[in-house]
Amino acid sequence: MTYTFDVFDTLITRTTATPQGIFALMQKELLESEEYQFMDTYVRSNFYELRIGAEQSAHHYFCNKECEDVTLEQIYAVMARNRCLNAEEVQMLLDLERRTELMHVIGIERNIELLLQYKQEGESIFLISDMYLDAATIVQMLGKVNRELTTLPLYVSSECKKCKATGSLYEYVLEKEKIKRSEWTHLGDHPTSDIAIPNKLGIHTIALPAKTLLPCEQAALEAREADVFLQLTIGAGVNARFLSELDTKPFQYGSALGGAIAYPYVWWLLHTSLKKGIRRLYFVARDGYLLKIMADYIIARERLDIQTEYIYGSRKAWRLVVLSEEQFDISLLLKWSHPDRLSNLEKLAKSFELTEEEFIPFLPERYTQKRVALTIRELQEIAGYLQKNEQFKGYMIEKQKAKRHVAMKYLKQSIDVSDEHFAFVELIGSGYTQLCLSYLMAQFTEYEVNTFFYQLDGWFETEQCHFYHYLPLRMSGSGNMELLFSAPHGHTVGYEETAENRIEPIMDAENKALLEYGLEDYVLGVKAFLEQYERGIPYIKERLDKVELSLFYRKYMAGKMDEELITYLGNMPYGASGRTGEVGLYAPRLTRQEIKEIFLIRRWEPLKDFYKGENLSMSINRCTSEERALIQEYQQLISSEQACQEREVYWKEHDISKRVMTAYDVPIDILKENIAIYAAGRFGQALYQTLNQDVGRQVVCWVDKDYLKYQEQGFPVKALSALKETNFDQLVIAVLDRNVARGIKRDLIEMGISEEKIVIYE
């Protein structure tokens, strides 16, 4: 039997994401190396595009019936036709390209082993390649990965003037080697030139796995394929998958997203630590799990003088235990405990780790019989009342006393505070939990608590608590990031003392669902990325803390994702980071009944009363076009008599008392991106303030008949005529009186405003 093997992406591949990445590396060398500074700046600055264009033109100029492929020399001959390169410079570029290819070649071990197995069994082996590089260069590349490959006959299209893509190169080899078609098997990765074409010629084939980009990687490269940083970073993820036998979705996304998003952050925090004299880093569970793996890898590779530890902590373990005579801020505690989830007394009591029966005696009498949803205003009133309630304060301090004692013992046991050279590492958060940590640590150390964040959403710095943040901006999609940095253990819900006088963390059971979903494969994907990135790091070391790719993937996940990624993230088990103790899906597919309840029945009731997931926008993106049309239909009907009747029936069936909405209950999650507001009273002002704080929406126009009065008060309110000059997705009438709002709606329609764009809260 005779076996022939394709060469590129079958036996060898490149460190770059695409073959053109070699030209990006060359351009970097041309711009940075002293050796090439005498060359024309035009050539050095535009080399990537010139090289691609020259190859396309060379095929046009040199290829015909007798010559099906071009040589590297012919490509550079075309490039030199504009007289910007002399013969010496052309030769330097030829040498540079061959050298760059050789430096960035990787062997595909599973296919090489298969080839060597055939060879050992005495089969005839030949190599066939459609390639502009000469055979001598290709042999050098093969020899770099395995010397035995250099002894095999090699047929290259640029030298034979025949191509696999047309079938003529197979015919050429057939004639030269006197091979019988029935005894010939060709192996390769390309579905056409390696499989379909030889099959037509009567040659047996074996299709080998192809090197592919995920949609998110394609999107990142789309406009910046010439960027060396992107080529080598994305290339590491592509090769991690291509060279692995593991092919699960979690592994794919670990190699593509987990590594690329976090590596720049971890590189930055490690080198910032060295500059600041920090030598001990404590990675906080659970988001710190993968970050520590990455940090340990970099520390070992770079031989950095930094020690790392993993510390078990959480908002549940560190927030309530802080309550004491000195630290008792109930309003702040509730503000950063997702107040939108505290929709009734039972949930509010649970946030204090109390039963409803324990909690009610501390409340004003008007709340003790309340069984419907709490408004934000009511929640604020309760927080203010509890803050002044000395009985509640004493009860909570006493109830948390034992837990506070054990928590401090755990911190003393786990953190080396012999000097100030330590810091903590987090991913995304408000910083409030770390503020609570600083209060606990202040009981046994005078040193500051410093924490690194990938993204910091709050501002809680004190003399004892300081933050470093990699991205000084707020972005939506923080929950998406938590999904990508999960750990194979549950949330820390507290601590307990063992018989050996050790303090150990108490964990919930969420890890089981994540492990069943493939978390271990995801971690392996991240590790595979790290191993492949090793090859590219020397060429981009000065840029390893770049935010661009990490930021691109964040925006990609917060926007319109490809279907496979949105399915993977949407179906991931999610327990709201220990806030609820319940495990559901992050962004489940919506049923038609849920769509009706969320977009037609619901007005200002808490979203969680109708939606089982954590990311409604992602669930909407998972809807079919028909389901999205239904959502739009319901949004248009939301203020109609039909909707009011549907709502009345729903409230009656579910035994819900109808409430009067206040300006603090405005649900903005059902609004689109660009919003106009009509009316600037208290309701309008509350809505304007709320929308301005939301990263996913913006107020593009705010109008009122009495606009001059509000302008004098400092509000950016305009005359009604501004609506005709502004493009907006929706116009919200910020008036609580139903009849008045409907009258305004009629006036706006007469002005030419589309009824479909007008939203009334009633």
PyMOL commands that set and color helices and strands:
alter all, ss='L'
color gray80, all
select helices_A, chain A and resi 21-32+34-36+41-45+47-62+72-82+87-103+109-120+135-145+147-151+157-160+168-177+181-183+191-200+215-221+228-242+249-276+288-302+315-318+320-322+330-335+339-341+345-351+356-362+365-367+376-388+390-414+432-441+478-484+510-516+519-543+548-558+563-570+576-578+592-601+607-609+616-621+625-637+641-653+663-665+682-692+707-712+720-725+738-750+755-757
alter helices_A, ss='H'
color red, helices_A
select strands_A, chain A and resi 2-6+12-14+105-107+124-129+154-156+184-188+204-207+280-284+307-311+422-425+428-429+449-456+465-471+492-497+503-507+573-574+584-585+674-678+698-703+730-733+758-760
alter strands_A, ss='S'
color yellow, strands_A
deselect
rebuild
show_as cartoon
